[in-house]
Structure formats: C-alpha cells, structure tokens
C-alpha cells in the first residue's frame, strides 16, 4: 500500500496498491482509531447529558448523532446512499440500527 493522501482534519488516510495478478489498482481509506474513539466518547457524553437534549428541543432542534468520515463513506459505498446529508431519515435509521454508539440522544426522532 502506498499513501496518496492524508487529511489532517479527519485523519483519513487514502492508500492504493496494484494487484499484479488482477492487473487492477485498489484504493482504500482508513480513519485513525484516535478520531473514532474520540467521536464515540463525545457521542456517549452528549447522550448521557439530558440537559443537552432538553436545551436543543427548547431551541427547536435535536442533535441525534455524530457521524465520522469513515461511517459517512460506508453510507456511500455499502448502504448505497448517494446524498447522506439529504437522506437524513434513512441515515438516522442506519445509525440507530448499525452504529448506536454514535447516537447523541435517545428516543424517537
């Protein structure tokens, strides 16, 4: 694998390699476990803070989840959601089902 890009904000590394037997190039992306751990920790803290949810509802919004870049990439590739930021209901259902640790609130949305 040879690194072709690194995003310092999301800590996503993009690499590629050439498979001689297939005569194909493969591109892979990987996000730092440090970022993923921090994202889960933040989501857990917010989920456990009832005042955060309550204050958000008072202001007519509710922060439902936090989605790291690696999970957003899965929305594109594995779940077939081409515009995750526009298909929020479907994304939220997937997050609740497959990535519940990214939820920042509990209950119905």
C-alpha positions as CSV (number, residue, x, y, z in Angstrom):
1,X,0.0,0.0,0.0
2,X,1.2,3.4,-0.9
3,X,-0.3,6.5,0.8
4,X,-1.6,9.0,-1.7
5,X,-3.4,11.4,0.6
6,X,-3.8,12.2,4.3
7,X,-6.5,14.6,5.6
8,X,-5.2,16.1,8.9
9,X,-8.7,17.3,10.0
10,X,-10.5,13.9,9.7
11,X,-7.3,11.8,9.9
12,X,-8.4,9.8,6.9
13,X,-5.5,8.2,5.0
14,X,-6.1,7.2,1.4
15,X,-3.8,4.5,0.0
16,X,-3.6,2.4,-3.2
17,X,-1.9,-0.7,-4.4
18,X,-1.6,-2.5,-7.6
19,X,-2.6,-6.2,-7.7
20,X,-0.4,-7.8,-10.3
21,X,-2.5,-11.0,-10.6
22,X,-5.7,-9.0,-11.3
23,X,-3.9,-6.1,-13.1
24,X,-6.0,-3.7,-11.1
25,X,-5.4,-0.7,-8.8
26,X,-7.2,-0.7,-5.4
27,X,-7.9,2.3,-3.3
28,X,-8.5,2.1,0.4
29,X,-9.4,4.7,3.0
30,X,-8.8,4.3,6.7
31,X,-9.6,6.7,9.6
32,X,-7.4,7.0,12.7
33,X,-8.7,5.0,15.6
34,X,-7.9,8.0,17.8
35,X,-10.6,10.0,15.9
36,X,-13.1,7.2,16.1
37,X,-12.6,6.7,19.8
38,X,-12.9,10.5,20.4
39,X,-16.1,10.6,18.3
40,X,-17.7,7.7,20.3
41,X,-16.6,9.3,23.6
42,X,-18.2,12.6,22.6
43,X,-21.4,10.9,21.4
44,X,-21.6,9.0,24.7
45,X,-21.1,12.1,26.8
46,X,-23.8,14.0,24.9
47,X,-26.2,11.1,25.0
48,X,-25.8,10.9,28.8
49,X,-26.4,14.6,29.2
50,X,-30.1,15.0,29.4
51,X,-29.8,18.8,29.5
52,X,-28.1,18.8,26.1
53,X,-31.2,17.1,24.5
54,X,-33.7,19.2,26.5
55,X,-32.0,22.5,25.6
56,X,-31.8,21.5,22.0
57,X,-35.6,20.7,21.9
58,X,-36.3,24.1,23.5
59,X,-34.4,25.7,20.6
60,X,-36.3,23.6,18.0
61,X,-33.5,21.2,17.2
62,X,-32.2,17.9,18.4
63,X,-28.7,16.7,17.8
64,X,-29.3,13.0,17.0
65,X,-25.9,11.6,16.1
66,X,-22.3,12.3,15.2
67,X,-21.0,10.6,12.1
68,X,-17.3,10.2,11.4
69,X,-15.9,10.3,7.9
70,X,-15.3,6.6,7.8
71,X,-19.0,5.9,8.6
72,X,-20.1,8.5,6.0
73,X,-18.0,6.7,3.4
74,X,-19.9,3.4,4.3
75,X,-23.1,5.3,3.6
76,X,-21.9,5.9,0.1
77,X,-20.3,2.5,-0.6
78,X,-22.1,-0.2,1.5
79,X,-25.5,1.3,2.0
80,X,-25.9,3.0,-1.4
81,X,-26.9,6.4,0.0
82,X,-25.5,8.9,-2.5
83,X,-26.5,12.0,-0.6
84,X,-26.4,11.1,3.1
85,X,-26.9,14.7,4.2
86,X,-30.1,14.9,2.3
87,X,-31.4,11.5,3.2
88,X,-31.3,12.1,6.9
89,X,-34.2,9.8,7.9
90,X,-32.6,6.8,6.2
91,X,-29.2,7.6,7.6
92,X,-30.6,8.0,11.1
93,X,-32.3,4.6,10.9
94,X,-29.0,3.0,9.8
95,X,-27.1,4.8,12.6
96,X,-29.6,3.6,15.2
97,X,-29.5,0.1,13.9
98,X,-25.8,-0.5,13.0
99,X,-23.9,2.3,14.8
100,X,-25.9,3.0,18.0
101,X,-22.8,4.2,19.8
102,X,-22.8,7.3,17.5
103,X,-26.2,8.4,18.8
104,X,-26.1,11.6,20.8
105,X,-29.7,11.4,22.0
106,X,-32.2,8.7,22.8
107,X,-35.9,8.3,22.0
108,X,-37.8,8.9,18.8
109,X,-36.7,11.4,16.2
